[in-house]
Amino acid sequence: MTDSIKEGIIIKSDNDLIWSGKLSGTIGKPLSSIALAPYNTPEGCFSWKDPDEIISDDVHGFGVYWMVFTPPGAKSYTEEMAVVVTPVLN
């Protein structure tokens, strides 16, 4: 796999991921309301580990949630990573 950069995501050839994209979601809505498809690359796609988890109004002004990166085809791994979601009122 070659290094790839898209929308704040760096997918490195040694299968390391760095997520620096900024995500925000509406308080009280599930994570599935935040589309991850725009961040997909030929190297793989992103999904929420628990898409039904509700975005909360954390006292710190952000919430940490888990997403999963899965390479295409029958690759032998998936990688989970924590990302920050800024809760917003709608």
Secondary structure in CASP SS format (residue, H / E / C, confidence):
PFRMAT SS
TARGET T0000
AUTHOR 0000-0000-0000
METHOD secondary structure of the structure
MODEL  1
M C 1.00
T C 1.00
D C 1.00
S E 1.00
I E 1.00
K E 1.00
E C 1.00
G C 1.00
I E 1.00
I E 1.00
I E 1.00
K C 1.00
S C 1.00
D C 1.00
N C 1.00
D C 1.00
L E 1.00
I E 1.00
W E 1.00
S C 1.00
G C 1.00
K C 1.00
L E 1.00
S E 1.00
G E 1.00
T E 1.00
I C 1.00
G C 1.00
K C 1.00
P E 1.00
L H 1.00
S H 1.00
S H 1.00
I C 1.00
A C 1.00
L C 1.00
A H 1.00
P H 1.00
Y H 1.00
N C 1.00
T E 1.00
P C 1.00
E C 1.00
G E 1.00
C E 1.00
F E 1.00
S E 1.00
W E 1.00
K C 1.00
D C 1.00
P C 1.00
D C 1.00
E C 1.00
I E 1.00
I C 1.00
S C 1.00
D C 1.00
D C 1.00
V C 1.00
H C 1.00
G C 1.00
F C 1.00
G E 1.00
V E 1.00
Y E 1.00
W E 1.00
M E 1.00
V E 1.00
F E 1.00
T E 1.00
P C 1.00
P C 1.00
G C 1.00
A C 1.00
K C 1.00
S C 1.00
Y C 1.00
T C 1.00
E E 1.00
E E 1.00
M E 1.00
A E 1.00
V E 1.00
V E 1.00
V E 1.00
T E 1.00
P E 1.00
V E 1.00
L C 1.00
N C 1.00
END
